[in-house]
Amino acid sequence: MLYRKNPANQDELSILGYGCLRFTKKGSAIDQEKAEKEMKAAIENGVNYFDTAYTYAGSEVCLGKFLAKGYRDRVKIATKLPHYFIKKEGDMERYFSEELERLQTDHVEYYLMHMLNDVATWERLQQFGIKEWIAEKKAKGQIQNIGFSFHGGTENFKKIVDAYDWDFCQIQYNYMDEHSQAGRRGLRYAHEKGLPVIIMEPLRGGRLVQGLPKSALKLLEKEEPRRSPAEWGLRWLWNQPEVTVVLSGMNDIAQVEENIRIAQDAQVGCMTEHDMEVIEKIKAEINRYMKVPCTGCGYCMPCPAGVDIPGCFSAYNTRYTDSQYQGMKAYMMCTTLRMNPSNASKCLKCGKCEQRCPQGISIRKELTQVKKHMETPIYHAARVILKRKRKY
């Protein structure tokens, strides 16, 4: 495992971080046994940065149970304050205390304002004494580094960087978001300010792996040495000196093993000029087919009407990046053939999802397109037949 330093405190952070959003579920709960096997394999191979959040259902508890088995001193915990729930002074303390209890620890090495996307929100938090609260927690050693996670444009990102004496930050960044979100300009701006930059959505929620169009996969098949789509995406990130840690939401032991293998030699300069040209060709192929730039982060959920928004968009994109059959199959399985269907036509156009979407997607408009192109007469006929077979 390779490591990069936090210049402020000289922490050696593994370039591969464990994202704890996408643990495998067993029924409605996290499969604790499976998650622990995967996390153990990561730690034993040098991963020392684990990222979770208050709003990742069951995640903090799962991580806390695991770390309590003798692994706490081997990792840096990063978790997040759900500032959007704060209504009065004292709420910060309540949520933070609950998080410590869930994590079974008395301190957090890296603590973030979750999805802090504009300075106005930071100014609102100051009215509740957030700056004084942070200072107190740092003085007591309960929080060692304070930062923020961000979804939005470059200029807003730079304003937030300048609004406080942050210790680190976290951004969505991958080769498809090079010039969107905080982007490369934002990455470099934070780096120049001395901030370690943690990367989330390095593969766009897996879209840059399972969701690549066939034309892009054919391009990669011709390249030597042979690399998986995941390896291309991760190496592109680690090639950049401004990147400190890349988070991966690993929920399969094979993913853990592959990512660890890549992280053993993916240093700055690991990508050749030819490699960069290949990435540009892949981007061009993806842009030809992608309909909705959804990463599947789930911030838009839950939908009051019961629409599975990420599931709808994933199937819709699959229709164009893979095939109409695969897209329809995914749509049927993931939205329609449920005890409580969650397909796009259930949308009430209330707009609550758009207020929470980090990507700024016009969700109501796009769901209308999903309904138009996915819920065709063939779809309705198949739905009736399959519903009869499933008997609900």
N, C-alpha and C positions, 0 to 999 in steps of 0.2 A: 504493500500500500504506500502510495506517495502522500506527502503532507505539504500543506502551505501554511505559512505563519500569519497569525493575527499580529500586525506590526505594533499594536498598542500594548499587548500584554505577553507577546511571544508564545501564545497558545499554538501548539502544533495540531492543526485540524486536518483530518483525512479529506482528501479531495473528493471522495465519495461519501455523501451523507445519506442517512436512512430517513426517508420520508414516511411518516406513520399515518398517512391519510387513507391508504388503500389496503389495509390489512384484509385478508380473506374473511368473509363472513360464514358462520355456521348457523343457519337459520337467520335470526335477526341480530345475533350477537357476533362479535369477533371470535374467530377460531383461535383461542389463546394458545393451545398446544402447537399448532402449525406456525403461528406468528413467532413464538418463542424459538422454535428451531431455526427459523430464517434469521432472526435477530442474533442468535448465538453464533451462527455461521459468519455473519457480518463482523461481529466484534472480534471473534477469533482470528479474523483475517485483517484486522486493523481499522475497521470503521469505528470512529469515535464521536461522531456528531449525529444525534437523533432529534428529528424535528416533529413536533406534534402541535396540538392546539386545543383550547377549551371546547371549541365547537366540532372537533372531529369525534363523532359519537363513539364512545368507548375507548378511544385511542390512548388518552392519558392513563386511564386505569390499566389497560393492557400493558403499556410500557412500564408503568410503576410496578406491577406485579412481577414482571420479568427482571427488572433491574434490582429489585429487592433480594434476588437470589444470588447476590454476590457480584453483580456487574456494575453497580452504581459508580464506583470510583474509576471505571474504565471508559466512561463516556461523558460527553458534554450534552446536557439536555437543553433543547431550544423549544420553548412553548410560547403561547401568545395570549395577550389580554384581549378579551372580546369587548373592545371599547364602545362598540355600537350598542351594547346593553347598559352602559353606564348612564344613570339618570341623576345621581346625587353623589355628594362627597361621601366616601366610605365604601362605595361600590367596588372600587379598585381592590381594596383590602379583602373584601368578601370573595371576589372571584379568584384572586391570587391565592388566598388561603385554601380555597377549595381545590385549586390546581396542585398545590403542594401535597395536600392530602391524597389526591388521586395518584400522584406520582410517587408517593411514599418517600419524600425527600424534604430537607429543610432549606434547600436553595436551588436556584436555577442559574446555569452558567450564561445562557443566552435567552433574553426575554424580549418579545416583540409586541409592538402595537399591531394588532392583526388587521391587515388590509387598510392601512392608513393612506388614503388616496388624495388628500388635499390639505392644505395648510389650515383652512377654516375648521376642519375637524380637530386638528391639533390645538387650535386656539380655544375651541369649545372645551376640550379636555383640561386645558389650563385653568378654566373657571372652577373646576372641581379639585384643583390642587395636584394635578398629575406630576408636575415638576418637583414639588416638595416630596410627594410620595415616592418618586423614583430615587431621589437623593437619600431618603431615609432607608429604603430597601438596600441600596448600594452600600451605605455606611454600615449596615448590619450584616452585609455579606449574603443577603438572601437573593439578591440579583447581582450578577457580576458584570454583565454587559447588557446595555439597553439598545434596542434597535426597532425597526419597523419593516413590515412586509408591504409590498406595493403592487398595485395593478393600475395602469393608467399611462398617460403620455409623458414624454421626456421632460417638458418644461415644469409640469407639476411635480415630478420626481425631484428635480433639482431644487425647487423651492422648499420641499420638505427636508431634503438633505441639509439645507442652509438654516432651517428653522430651529434647530436644536443641536446640542453637542452629542450626536449619536455615536455609538460604538461600532455599529455594523448595520447592514440592511439586507433585505431579501427581495429579489425581483424575479418576475417571469422572463425567461430568456432562453432562446434556442435559435437555430438557424432560420426558422420561419418568422421569428420575432426580432430579427436583427435590427430592423428599422421601425418597429412598432413597440408598444408598451414603453418601458424605460429605454429599451434599446441599447445599442452599442454606445451611443453618446452618453446615456445615463450611467451605464456601467463604468465608463472611463471617468466620468465626473466624480462618482463616488470614490473610485480608486485613488484619484488625485487628492481627495480630501482625507485619505488614509483609512477609509472604511473597508473592512473585509466585505465582500459581496457574496451572498449565498444565492444560489440559483435554484428556482423551482420551475416546474413544468419544462424540464430540459428536452423532453420528447413529446411535449404537448399532450400529456395524459395518455401516452401510448400511440397517439395518432401518427407519429413519425416512425412507428414500427409496424403495427398491424394495419394502419390506415394508408400506407403508401400505395399510390396507383401502380398497376402492373408495369407501366412504361418506366417508372422510376426503379422498380425492382430489377427490371431487365438491364438497366444501366449499371446497377451495382454488381450484377452477376458477371459482368465482363471485367471487373476490376481485380487486380492482384496487388497485395494479398486479399483474399476474400474476407470481407467484414460484414457483420450483420447491420441492419439499419440502425439498431441501437448504438453499435460501436461507432458508426459514422457520426451520429448526433453527439455522443459524449466526447469523442475526440475533438470535434469542432469546438466544443466549449473549453475543454482543458488545454487546448492550444493557445488560449488567451491568458496572459499573465494577470489580468484584472479579476479573473474568476478565482474565488477562494474555495468554495465547496459547491458541489453539484448534488442536489437532492434527488434520490430516485425512490419512488413508491414501490419498493420491491415486495411482492406477495407470492413469490415462487422461488424455491431454492435454486432453480436453474438461472433465474434472473440475478440472484445474489452472486452466484459463482461467476457468471459472465461479466457482470459489472466489476467485480473484484479483479478479475483477470485484466480487464481493460485499464483499471486504475493502477495497475502495477508499473506501467511504463508510459502512460499518457501525459507527457510533460509538455511544457511550452515549446512550441516548434515541432510538435509531433505530426503536424499536417504539412504536406508538401504543396507546392503551387498547383500541381496536378490535382491533388486531393480537394483543394478549394474550388477548382473548376468543376469537379464532380458534384460538389455540394450545390453549386449554382445551377447545374443542370437538374438536379433533383428538385430544387425549389421551383424551377420553371415548370416541371411536370406536375407538381402538386397544385400550383396556382391555376393550372388548366382545368382541374377537376373539383377542387374544394368549393363547396357551396356556403357553408357556415363555419366561421373560425372558432368553433367551440372546443375548449380543452377538456370538458367533462369535469371541471373542478367542483361542480355542485353548489356553488354559492347562490344560484338562482332558486334553489329548492329550500323548503318544500313549496310546491305550487298549491294554492288554495283550492284549485279545481281538480287536483290530482294528476296533472300532466307530468310525465317523466321527461322533462325538458332536455337534459343531456342525452338520454336514451333516444329521443326522437331525432335530435340533430346527428347523433352518431350513425343511426341507421340511414338517414337521409344522405349524409356524406358518403356512406358505404355504397349507396346506390350509384354514385358517380365515380368514386375512386376504385371500386372493385367491379360490381356488376349489379344489374337491376334485381336479379334473383337473390343475391346475397343481401342486398339492402332490404328487400321485402321480407326475407326470412328473419333478419335481425329485428325489423320493425314489428313483425308478428310476435316473435318470441319475447322481446323486451318491453313491449307496450300493450299489445292487444290481448294476448293469451294469458292474462293475469286474472286473479279473482276480482280485482278491481282494476279494470283497464286504465291505461295512462297515456293513451294516444293523443295526438295533436288536436283533434277535433273537439276535445274537452275544454280547450282554452277559452276563458271568459273575457280575455283581453283586459284584465284589471291592471296590468303593468307593474305589479309588485316585483316580478322577476327582473325586470329591466333596471330597477333601482339598485339591485344587488349584483348585477353581472359585471365582473371585472373586465371583460373584454369589450364592453359597450355595445353588445349585439342588440339589434332591434328584434327582440325575441318574438313579440307578437306578430310582426310582419313575417318573420322567418317561419313561425309555426303555421301561418296561413299557407306558405309555400309547401311546407311538409305535408299538410293536409291535402293540398291540391295534387301533389305529385306522388304521394304514397297511398292515400286513401281513395284509390281508383275503384271502378266497378269490379275489377278482378279481385282487388283486396277485400271488398265487402262480401263477394261470393265465397272467397276462401275463408273469411272470418266466420261466416255462418256455418260452413262445413266443419271447420276445426272446432268451433265452440260446441257443436253437437257431439263431436267425438270426445271432447274433454268433459262434456256434461256440466258446464257452468257458463 
